């Protein structure tokens, strides 16, 4: 467990030291809040700022969890991962350390945006809500850190990973209901959104932040807080189950892939050459 703790601390230190990245990660999300919050000021959305902020927060958690996987790729290429694995540390513990680090940093970034959001639109009426929000951010951060680690072990190249990450995050975030309500999407894109795991994470998290958990499913559908597929509503409990299953699958796949990866065959020059000659 010392290995897990050491890698977790390393990830937190890197996060704290990168002040420029931290500042931009806080400023950029509010651009979406300002733009989309102004667009969707209508009767469909009761509190457009809080509605948008909840989507922005969980999107930030999602993207941060994937971003931390890029540090795993850098560790692979630089040789740091080989040095770690030379020690008696078990690979499973190394993978756990990477996952925990990514999930923690993703949650911290979500908390920072949430704190700012409390001053501009988000309001909690129950002391339980902040605890549920924190738990859901940790849960979703762990789920998507597993996705990120799985991609990292498959790509194993810094430049390629950035391309893959962008190709994954852009459609998943914009087709999740975080920025644009699913009801406003055309039919073909709605079908894609139903297959998007971020759609369920966004609906689940937004319902908690807006404190709508006690509403009947019919009301949740009207407010866009429950995914409805051809008249069949995915209830909050079912949504949680979907996220849980996705998380367990990718945590298992990422751990197995990490354990089986041969880091001795990775080096910076070889990787750069492969990236150059494709």
Backbone as numpy.savetxt, mean C-alpha at the origin, in Angstrom:
# Nx Ny Nz CAx CAy CAz Cx Cy Cz
15.23 -13.55 16.06 14.41 -12.33 16.06 15.26 -11.06 16.06
16.55 -11.19 16.45 17.44 -10.04 16.40 17.61 -9.55 14.97
17.59 -10.48 14.02 17.71 -10.12 12.61 16.52 -9.29 12.17
15.33 -9.72 12.56 14.11 -8.98 12.22 14.17 -7.57 12.78
14.56 -7.45 14.04 14.63 -6.15 14.69 15.67 -5.25 14.05
16.82 -5.81 13.70 17.90 -5.02 13.09 17.48 -4.47 11.73
16.85 -5.30 10.91 16.39 -4.85 9.59 15.24 -3.86 9.71
14.40 -4.05 10.71 13.32 -3.11 10.96 13.86 -1.74 11.33
14.85 -1.69 12.23 15.47 -0.43 12.63 16.17 0.22 11.45
16.82 -0.57 10.63 17.53 -0.04 9.45 16.55 0.66 8.51
15.40 0.06 8.29 14.40 0.67 7.42 13.85 1.97 7.99
13.65 2.01 9.31 13.15 3.22 9.95 14.17 4.35 9.88
15.44 4.02 10.09 16.49 5.04 10.02 16.59 5.63 8.62
16.49 4.77 7.61 16.53 5.25 6.23 15.36 6.17 5.94
14.20 5.85 6.49 13.00 6.67 6.30 13.16 8.04 6.95
13.68 8.08 8.18 13.85 9.33 8.91 14.91 10.22 8.26
15.97 9.60 7.75 17.07 10.38 7.17 16.70 10.99 5.83
15.77 10.38 5.12 15.38 10.89 3.81 14.34 11.99 3.97
14.78 13.15 4.44 13.85 14.24 4.75 13.20 14.82 3.50
13.95 14.90 2.40 13.39 15.43 1.16 12.25 14.55 0.66
12.51 13.26 0.65 11.47 12.32 0.22 10.26 12.37 1.13
10.50 12.56 2.43 9.40 12.63 3.39 8.53 13.86 3.15
9.17 14.99 2.89 8.42 16.23 2.66 7.55 16.11 1.41
8.14 15.61 0.33 7.37 15.49 -0.92 6.26 14.44 -0.79
6.51 13.41 0.00 5.47 12.39 0.20 4.28 12.94 0.96
4.48 14.04 1.69 3.38 14.68 2.41 2.69 15.74 1.57
3.46 16.44 0.73 2.89 17.53 -0.08 2.09 16.98 -1.25
2.66 15.99 -1.96 2.05 15.51 -3.20 0.64 14.96 -3.02
0.35 14.17 -1.97 -1.03 13.65 -1.81 -2.09 14.73 -1.69
-1.73 15.88 -1.10 -2.73 16.93 -0.92 -3.05 17.65 -2.22
-2.21 17.45 -3.21 -2.54 17.96 -4.54 -3.79 17.23 -5.07
-3.84 15.92 -4.87 -5.00 15.14 -5.29 -6.23 15.52 -4.48
-6.04 15.77 -3.18 -7.16 16.17 -2.34 -7.76 17.47 -2.83
-6.90 18.43 -3.17 -7.37 19.74 -3.63 -8.09 19.63 -4.97
-7.49 18.91 -5.92 -8.05 18.83 -7.27 -9.35 18.02 -7.27
-9.28 16.78 -6.79 -10.46 15.91 -6.85 -11.52 16.31 -5.83
-11.09 16.87 -4.69 -12.06 17.33 -3.71 -12.92 18.45 -4.25
-12.33 19.30 -5.08 -13.09 20.40 -5.69 -14.02 19.88 -6.78
-13.60 18.85 -7.48 -14.41 18.30 -8.58 -15.65 17.61 -8.05
-15.50 16.85 -6.95 -16.59 16.02 -6.48 -17.41 16.65 -5.35
-17.54 17.97 -5.38 -18.42 18.62 -4.43 -19.86 18.53 -4.93
-20.51 17.42 -4.59 -21.89 17.21 -5.03 -22.67 16.47 -3.97
-23.91 16.18 -4.27 -24.78 15.52 -3.28 -24.38 14.08 -3.02
-23.64 13.48 -3.97 -23.26 12.07 -3.81 -22.28 11.90 -2.65
-21.40 12.88 -2.46 -20.39 12.79 -1.42 -20.69 13.81 -0.34
-20.96 13.33 0.85 -21.34 14.20 1.96 -20.20 15.12 2.39
-19.02 14.56 2.56 -17.84 15.34 2.96 -16.72 15.03 1.97
-16.62 15.78 0.87 -15.66 15.44 -0.19 -14.20 15.47 0.27
-13.85 16.38 1.18 -12.46 16.46 1.64 -12.09 15.20 2.43
-12.94 14.81 3.38 -12.68 13.60 4.16 -12.73 12.36 3.27
-13.65 12.38 2.31 -13.77 11.26 1.37 -12.47 11.09 0.59
-11.93 12.21 0.08 -10.70 12.15 -0.70 -9.50 11.84 0.18
-9.46 12.43 1.36 -8.33 12.19 2.26 -8.20 10.72 2.63
-9.33 10.08 2.90 -9.27 8.66 3.25 -8.70 7.84 2.11
-9.08 8.18 0.87 -8.52 7.48 -0.28 -7.04 7.77 -0.47
-6.65 9.02 -0.24 -5.25 9.41 -0.39 -4.38 8.72 0.66
-4.88 8.62 1.89 -4.11 7.99 2.97 -3.82 6.53 2.64
-4.86 5.79 2.24 -4.64 4.36 2.00 -3.83 4.14 0.73
-3.94 5.06 -0.23 -3.11 4.98 -1.43 -1.64 5.22 -1.07
-1.41 6.15 -0.16 -0.04 6.42 0.30 0.55 5.21 1.00
-0.26 4.57 1.84 0.19 3.35 2.51 0.55 2.28 1.48
-0.31 2.12 0.50 -0.09 1.13 -0.56 1.19 1.42 -1.34
1.36 2.66 -1.79 2.53 3.01 -2.59 3.81 2.95 -1.76
3.73 3.35 -0.49 4.91 3.31 0.38 5.36 1.88 0.62
4.39 0.98 0.79 4.73 -0.43 0.98 5.47 -0.99 -0.23
5.04 -0.58 -1.43 5.74 -1.02 -2.64 7.07 -0.32 -2.81
7.14 0.97 -2.43 8.38 1.71 -2.57 9.51 1.11 -1.76
9.17 0.61 -0.56 10.19 0.02 0.29 10.79 -1.23 -0.34
10.05 -1.85 -1.25 10.58 -3.02 -1.93 11.76 -2.65 -2.84
11.78 -1.39 -3.31 12.90 -0.96 -4.15 14.21 -0.97 -3.36
14.13 -0.73 -2.04 15.34 -0.81 -1.22 15.82 -2.26 -1.13
14.88 -3.20 -1.19 15.26 -4.61 -1.20 16.03 -4.94 -2.47
15.57 -4.38 -3.60 16.28 -4.59 -4.87 17.67 -4.00 -4.77
17.80 -2.79 -4.21 19.11 -2.16 -4.05 20.02 -3.01 -3.16
19.45 -3.57 -2.09 20.23 -4.43 -1.20 20.72 -5.68 -1.92
19.87 -6.22 -2.80 20.26 -7.40 -3.58 21.43 -7.08 -4.51
21.30 -5.97 -5.22 22.29 -5.62 -6.23 23.60 -5.16 -5.60
23.52 -4.42 -4.51 24.73 -3.88 -3.88 25.55 -4.94 -3.17
24.94 -6.06 -2.87 25.66 -7.12 -2.17 25.34 -7.16 -0.68
24.58 -6.18 -0.19 24.24 -6.16 1.23 23.48 -7.41 1.63
22.56 -7.85 0.77 21.75 -9.02 1.10 22.61 -10.27 1.20
23.64 -10.36 0.34 24.54 -11.52 0.41 25.30 -11.53 1.74
25.71 -10.32 2.18 26.43 -10.23 3.45 25.54 -10.64 4.62
24.29 -10.23 4.57 23.36 -10.59 5.63 23.15 -12.10 5.68
23.03 -12.69 4.49 22.74 -14.12 4.42 23.95 -14.99 4.72
25.14 -14.38 4.71 26.35 -15.13 5.10 26.31 -15.40 6.60
25.65 -14.51 7.33 25.52 -14.69 8.78 24.58 -15.86 9.08
24.53 -16.27 10.35 23.65 -17.40 10.71 22.16 -17.09 10.59
21.82 -15.86 10.23 20.41 -15.47 10.17 19.66 -16.32 9.15
18.48 -16.77 9.52 17.64 -17.53 8.61 16.98 -16.60 7.61
16.81 -17.09 6.40 16.23 -16.26 5.35 14.79 -15.84 5.68
14.10 -16.69 6.37 12.72 -16.35 6.75 12.71 -15.13 7.64
13.66 -15.03 8.56 13.74 -13.87 9.45 14.13 -12.62 8.68
15.00 -12.77 7.69 15.39 -11.62 6.85 14.17 -11.11 6.09
13.41 -12.03 5.53 12.19 -11.65 4.80 11.20 -10.96 5.75
11.07 -11.48 6.96 10.17 -10.88 7.94 10.62 -9.47 8.29
11.93 -9.27 8.42 12.46 -7.95 8.72 12.16 -6.95 7.63
12.31 -7.38 6.38 12.01 -6.52 5.24 10.52 -6.16 5.19
9.68 -7.16 5.42 8.23 -6.94 5.39 7.79 -6.02 6.52
8.31 -6.24 7.71 7.93 -5.43 8.86 8.39 -3.99 8.69
9.59 -3.82 8.15 10.12 -2.49 7.90 9.24 -1.73 6.91
8.90 -2.39 5.80 8.07 -1.75 4.78 6.70 -1.39 5.34
6.09 -2.30 6.08 4.76 -2.04 6.63 4.79 -0.91 7.65
5.84 -0.84 8.46 5.94 0.21 9.47 6.11 1.59 8.84
7.00 1.69 7.86 7.22 2.97 7.19 5.97 3.41 6.45
5.29 2.47 5.79 4.05 2.79 5.08 3.00 3.31 6.06
2.90 2.68 7.22 1.93 3.11 8.23 2.27 4.49 8.77
3.55 4.75 9.00 3.97 6.06 9.51 3.62 7.17 8.52
3.83 6.91 7.23 3.47 7.92 6.24 1.97 8.16 6.21
1.21 7.09 6.35 -0.23 7.24 6.42 -0.66 8.03 7.64
-0.01 7.80 8.78 -0.35 8.52 10.01 -0.06 10.01 9.87
1.07 10.35 9.23 1.43 11.76 9.06 0.37 12.50 8.25
-0.11 11.86 7.17 -1.15 12.49 6.36 -2.46 12.57 7.14
-2.73 11.53 7.92 -3.96 11.52 8.74 -3.95 12.65 9.75
-2.82 12.89 10.38 -2.71 13.96 11.38 -3.01 15.32 10.74
-2.43 15.54 9.55 -2.72 16.80 8.84 -4.19 16.85 8.45
-4.73 15.70 8.04 -6.13 15.63 7.63 -7.09 15.97 8.75
-6.69 15.74 10.00 -7.56 16.06 11.14 -7.80 17.57 11.27
-6.93 18.36 10.65 -7.07 19.81 10.72 -7.82 20.39 9.53
-8.05 19.58 8.50 -8.67 20.15 7.29 -9.94 19.43 6.84
-10.37 18.41 7.54 -11.61 17.78 7.07 -12.02 16.50 7.76
-11.07 15.74 8.26 -11.40 14.48 8.92 -11.76 14.72 10.38
-12.88 14.16 10.82 -13.30 14.29 12.21 -13.75 12.94 12.75
-13.28 12.62 13.94 -13.67 11.37 14.59 -14.58 11.68 15.77
-15.66 10.93 15.86 -16.60 11.13 16.96 -16.46 10.05 18.03
-15.69 9.02 17.75 -15.49 7.93 18.70 -14.00 7.70 18.92
-13.61 7.39 20.14 -12.20 7.13 20.44 -11.73 5.81 19.82
-12.68 4.96 19.44 -12.31 3.69 18.83 -11.84 3.87 17.39
-12.34 4.90 16.73 -12.04 5.08 15.31 -10.54 5.21 15.02
-9.78 6.07 15.75 -8.34 6.14 15.48 -7.62 4.81 15.63
-8.06 4.01 16.60 -7.44 2.70 16.80 -7.73 1.78 15.62
-8.98 1.81 15.14 -9.35 1.00 13.99 -8.63 1.46 12.73
-8.48 2.78 12.59 -7.75 3.33 11.44 -6.30 2.88 11.46
-5.67 2.96 12.62 -4.27 2.54 12.76 -4.13 1.04 12.46
-5.02 0.24 13.02 -4.96 -1.22 12.80 -5.13 -1.55 11.32
-6.05 -0.86 10.66 -6.29 -1.13 9.24 -5.10 -0.71 8.38
-4.43 0.40 8.74 -3.25 0.82 8.00 -2.11 -0.19 8.15
-1.93 -0.69 9.36 -0.89 -1.70 9.59 -1.21 -2.96 8.80
-2.47 -3.37 8.86 -2.92 -4.58 8.16 -2.71 -4.45 6.65
-3.16 -3.35 6.08 -3.03 -3.16 4.63 -1.58 -2.94 4.25
-0.80 -2.28 5.11 0.63 -2.10 4.85 1.36 -3.43 4.77
1.04 -4.34 5.68 1.66 -5.67 5.66 1.27 -6.43 4.40
-0.01 -6.34 4.03 -0.49 -7.05 2.84 0.29 -6.63 1.61
0.41 -5.33 1.38 1.03 -4.86 0.15 2.56 -4.82 0.23
3.13 -4.89 1.42 4.58 -5.08 1.51 4.94 -6.48 1.03
4.01 -7.42 1.24 4.21 -8.77 0.70 4.19 -8.75 -0.82
3.29 -7.96 -1.40 3.25 -7.81 -2.86 4.55 -7.20 -3.36
5.03 -6.17 -2.66 6.26 -5.50 -3.06 7.47 -6.41 -2.98
7.58 -7.18 -1.90 8.73 -8.08 -1.76 8.69 -9.17 -2.83
7.49 -9.63 -3.16 7.37 -10.64 -4.20 7.85 -10.09 -5.55
7.45 -8.86 -5.87 7.90 -8.23 -7.12 9.41 -8.02 -7.10
9.94 -7.63 -5.95 11.38 -7.37 -5.84 12.20 -8.63 -6.11
11.75 -9.77 -5.58 12.49 -11.01 -5.78 12.38 -11.53 -7.21
11.34 -11.09 -7.91 11.17 -11.53 -9.30 11.90 -10.62 -10.28
11.91 -9.31 -9.99 12.53 -8.36 -10.92 14.03 -8.29 -10.71
14.45 -8.00 -9.48 15.86 -8.00 -9.08 16.71 -7.01 -9.88
16.13 -5.93 -10.32 16.86 -4.90 -11.03 16.22 -3.56 -10.70
17.05 -2.60 -10.23 16.53 -1.33 -9.78 15.74 -0.58 -10.82
16.32 -0.42 -12.03 15.64 0.34 -13.07 14.37 -0.36 -13.53
14.45 -1.67 -13.72 13.28 -2.42 -14.15 12.19 -2.39 -13.10
12.60 -2.45 -11.83 11.60 -2.45 -10.75 10.83 -1.14 -10.72
11.50 -0.02 -10.96 10.80 1.26 -10.96 9.74 1.30 -12.05
10.06 0.72 -13.22 9.09 0.67 -14.32 7.92 -0.22 -13.95
8.24 -1.40 -13.39 7.19 -2.34 -12.99 6.32 -1.73 -11.89
6.95 -1.06 -10.93 6.20 -0.46 -9.83 5.22 0.60 -10.34
5.69 1.43 -11.26 4.81 2.45 -11.83 3.67 1.81 -12.61
4.00 0.76 -13.37 2.97 0.06 -14.16 1.94 -0.61 -13.26
2.33 -0.94 -12.04 1.41 -1.59 -11.10 0.61 -0.56 -10.31
1.31 0.45 -9.77 0.65 1.39 -8.86 -0.33 2.33 -9.56
0.02 2.81 -10.74 -0.84 3.79 -11.41 -2.24 3.25 -11.69
-2.38 2.12 -12.40 -3.74 1.62 -12.65 -4.45 1.15 -11.39
-3.71 0.56 -10.45 -4.35 0.05 -9.23 -4.91 1.18 -8.37
-4.19 2.31 -8.30 -4.67 3.41 -7.48 -5.84 4.16 -8.15
-5.74 4.40 -9.45 -6.78 5.16 -10.12 -8.04 4.33 -10.40
-7.90 3.01 -10.34 -9.07 2.15 -10.54 -9.49 1.48 -9.23
-9.26 2.16 -8.13 -9.61 1.60 -6.83 -10.73 2.37 -6.15
-11.13 3.51 -6.73 -12.13 4.36 -6.09 -11.51 5.36 -5.14
-10.17 5.36 -5.02 -9.51 6.29 -4.10 -9.67 7.73 -4.57
-9.57 7.96 -5.87 -9.67 9.30 -6.42 -10.99 9.53 -7.16
-11.40 8.54 -7.94 -12.63 8.63 -8.72 -13.60 7.55 -8.25
-14.80 7.91 -7.81 -15.78 6.88 -7.38 -16.03 5.86 -8.47
-16.18 4.61 -8.08 -16.37 3.53 -9.06 -17.62 3.75 -9.91
-18.62 4.42 -9.35 -19.85 4.66 -10.09 -19.64 5.55 -11.30
-18.54 6.29 -11.33 -18.27 7.20 -12.43 -17.40 6.57 -13.52
-16.96 5.34 -13.29 -16.11 4.65 -14.27 -16.97 3.99 -15.34
-16.47 3.90 -16.58 -17.20 3.15 -17.62 -17.22 1.67 -17.28
-18.12 0.94 -17.92 -18.33 -0.47 -17.60 -17.09 -1.32 -17.69
-16.27 -1.11 -18.74 -15.07 -1.94 -18.92 -14.07 -1.72 -17.81
-13.93 -0.46 -17.36 -12.99 -0.18 -16.28 -13.53 -0.65 -14.93
-14.85 -0.66 -14.79 -15.43 -1.19 -13.55 -15.06 -2.65 -13.37
-15.09 -3.40 -14.47 -14.74 -4.82 -14.39 -13.30 -4.99 -13.91
-12.40 -4.15 -14.43 -11.01 -4.19 -13.99 -10.91 -3.82 -12.51
-11.70 -2.81 -12.11 -11.68 -2.37 -10.71 -12.13 -3.48 -9.76
-13.07 -4.30 -10.20 -13.54 -5.40 -9.35 -12.44 -6.44 -9.11
-11.48 -6.52 -10.03 -10.37 -7.46 -9.87 -9.19 -6.84 -9.13
-9.31 -5.56 -8.81 -8.23 -4.81 -8.19 -8.29 -4.95 -6.67
-7.26 -5.50 -6.03 -7.30 -5.64 -4.56 -7.36 -4.31 -3.83
-6.83 -3.24 -4.46 -6.88 -1.93 -3.82 -8.30 -1.39 -3.73
-9.18 -1.85 -4.61 -10.59 -1.42 -4.56 -11.21 -1.80 -3.23
-10.95 -3.00 -2.77 -11.52 -3.50 -1.52 -10.83 -2.86 -0.31
-9.51 -2.65 -0.43 -8.79 -1.99 0.66 -9.27 -0.55 0.83
-9.51 0.14 -0.28 -9.98 1.53 -0.22 -11.37 1.62 0.39
-12.28 0.77 -0.07 -13.65 0.79 0.45 -13.68 0.48 1.94
-12.91 -0.50 2.35 -12.86 -0.91 3.76 -12.28 0.21 4.63
-11.18 0.80 4.20 -10.53 1.85 4.98 -11.38 3.11 5.03
-11.98 3.48 3.91 -12.81 4.69 3.84 -14.03 4.56 4.75
-14.61 3.39 4.82 -15.76 3.17 5.68 -15.38 3.39 7.15
-14.17 2.98 7.53 -13.71 3.15 8.91 -13.44 4.62 9.21
-12.74 5.31 8.29 -12.38 6.71 8.51 -13.63 7.58 8.60
-14.61 7.33 7.75 -15.83 8.13 7.73 -16.84 7.67 8.78
-16.49 6.64 9.54 -17.33 6.12 10.63 -18.73 5.75 10.13
-18.74 4.96 9.06 -20.01 4.55 8.46 -20.29 3.05 8.68
-19.53 2.44 9.56 -19.65 1.00 9.75 -21.00 0.54 10.25
-21.74 1.41 10.90 -23.04 1.02 11.46 -24.19 1.17 10.48
-23.91 1.72 9.31 -24.97 1.91 8.32 -25.35 0.58 7.67
-26.59 0.42 7.24 -26.96 -0.79 6.49 -26.25 -0.82 5.15
-26.14 -2.01 4.59 -25.39 -2.19 3.35 -25.96 -1.33 2.22
-27.29 -1.17 2.19 -27.91 -0.37 1.14 -27.43 1.08 1.17
-27.24 1.62 2.37 -26.75 2.99 2.50 -25.26 3.07 2.15
-24.51 2.05 2.51 -23.09 2.02 2.18 -22.89 1.98 0.66
-23.78 1.29 -0.03 -23.71 1.22 -1.49 -23.93 2.60 -2.09
-24.94 3.32 -1.57 -25.26 4.66 -2.07 -24.09 5.62 -1.90
-23.35 5.45 -0.80 -22.25 6.36 -0.52 -20.93 5.85 -1.10
-20.99 4.76 -1.85 -19.79 4.24 -2.50 -18.79 3.63 -1.55
-19.25 3.12 -0.42 -18.36 2.54 0.58 -18.38 1.02 0.58
-19.17 0.47 -0.31 -19.22 -0.99 -0.48 -19.18 -1.29 -1.97
-18.39 -2.28 -2.33 -18.28 -2.69 -3.73 -19.50 -3.53 -4.10
-20.16 -3.15 -5.18 -21.34 -3.88 -5.66 -21.07 -4.41 -7.06
-21.17 -5.72 -7.21 -20.88 -6.37 -8.50 -22.17 -6.99 -9.03
-22.71 -6.39 -10.09 -23.95 -6.88 -10.71 -25.07 -7.08 -9.70
-25.22 -6.10 -8.81 -26.29 -6.17 -7.82 -25.94 -6.93 -6.56
-24.76 -7.54 -6.52 -24.33 -8.29 -5.33 -23.35 -7.45 -4.53
-23.70 -7.15 -3.29 -22.86 -6.29 -2.46 -21.81 -7.10 -1.71
-20.57 -6.62 -1.79 -19.48 -7.22 -1.01 -19.48 -6.53 0.35
-20.00 -7.18 1.36 -20.15 -6.59 2.69 -18.77 -6.28 3.30
-18.73 -5.40 4.32 -17.44 -5.08 4.96 -16.68 -6.30 5.45
-17.40 -7.27 6.01 -16.73 -8.49 6.49 -16.13 -9.26 5.33
-16.88 -9.34 4.23 -16.36 -10.02 3.04 -15.16 -9.26 2.46
-15.22 -7.93 2.51 -14.12 -7.11 2.04 -12.85 -7.40 2.84
-13.02 -7.45 4.15 -11.88 -7.78 5.02 -11.32 -9.16 4.67
-12.22 -10.11 4.40 -11.79 -11.45 4.03 -11.02 -11.47 2.72
-11.45 -10.66 1.75 -10.74 -10.58 0.46 -9.32 -10.07 0.67
-9.19 -9.00 1.45 -7.86 -8.42 1.71 -6.98 -9.42 2.46
-7.58 -10.12 3.42 -6.83 -11.10 4.22 -6.30 -12.22 3.34
-7.15 -12.73 2.46 -6.73 -13.82 1.57 -5.60 -13.36 0.65
-5.75 -12.17 0.07 -4.70 -11.62 -0.81 -3.40 -11.47 -0.04
-3.50 -10.97 1.20 -2.31 -10.79 2.02 -1.61 -12.10 2.33
-2.38 -13.10 2.73 -1.79 -14.40 3.06 -1.12 -15.03 1.85
-1.76 -14.90 0.69 -1.20 -15.48 -0.54 0.13 -14.83 -0.88
0.17 -13.50 -0.88 1.40 -12.81 -1.28 2.48 -12.87 -0.21
2.11 -12.92 1.06 3.11 -13.10 2.10 3.78 -14.46 1.96
2.98 -15.47 1.64 3.52 -16.80 1.43 4.40 -16.85 0.18
3.89 -16.28 -0.93 4.65 -16.29 -2.18 5.95 -15.50 -2.06
5.88 -14.33 -1.40 7.08 -13.49 -1.28 8.13 -14.17 -0.40
7.70 -14.81 0.68 8.64 -15.50 1.56 9.29 -16.67 0.85
8.51 -17.47 0.14 9.05 -18.61 -0.60 10.01 -18.13 -1.68
9.63 -17.09 -2.42 10.47 -16.56 -3.49 11.77 -16.00 -2.93
11.69 -15.32 -1.78 12.88 -14.74 -1.16 13.83 -15.83 -0.69
13.27 -16.88 -0.10 14.10 -17.98 0.41 14.81 -18.70 -0.73
14.15 -18.80 -1.89 14.72 -19.55 -3.01 15.63 -18.72 -3.91
15.65 -17.40 -3.74 16.47 -16.55 -4.60 17.94 -16.78 -4.34
18.71 -16.92 -5.41 20.16 -17.12 -5.30 20.84 -15.75 -5.40
21.12 -15.15 -4.25 21.71 -13.81 -4.23 23.18 -13.81 -4.64
23.81 -14.97 -4.62 25.22 -15.04 -5.01 25.42 -14.77 -6.49
24.35 -14.88 -7.28 24.46 -14.66 -8.72 24.10 -13.23 -9.11
23.80 -12.40 -8.11 23.45 -11.01 -8.37 24.62 -10.10 -8.08
24.93 -9.21 -8.99 25.91 -8.17 -8.75 25.56 -6.97 -9.60
26.09 -5.81 -9.22 25.68 -4.57 -9.85 26.04 -4.54 -11.33
27.24 -4.97 -11.69 27.66 -4.90 -13.08 26.83 -5.79 -13.98
26.55 -7.00 -13.49 25.76 -7.93 -14.29 24.35 -7.42 -14.48
23.80 -6.86 -13.41 22.44 -6.36 -13.49 22.35 -5.17 -14.42
23.31 -4.26 -14.32 23.30 -3.10 -15.19 23.48 -3.50 -16.65
24.31 -4.53 -16.88 24.50 -5.00 -18.26 23.22 -5.59 -18.81
22.53 -6.38 -17.99 21.27 -6.96 -18.44 20.24 -5.87 -18.73
20.23 -4.83 -17.89 19.29 -3.73 -18.10 19.61 -2.99 -19.40
20.93 -2.90 -19.72 21.34 -2.16 -20.90 21.02 -2.91 -22.19
21.28 -4.22 -22.17 21.12 -5.00 -23.39 19.79 -5.73 -23.46
18.99 -5.60 -22.34 17.61 -6.07 -22.34 17.36 -7.49 -22.45
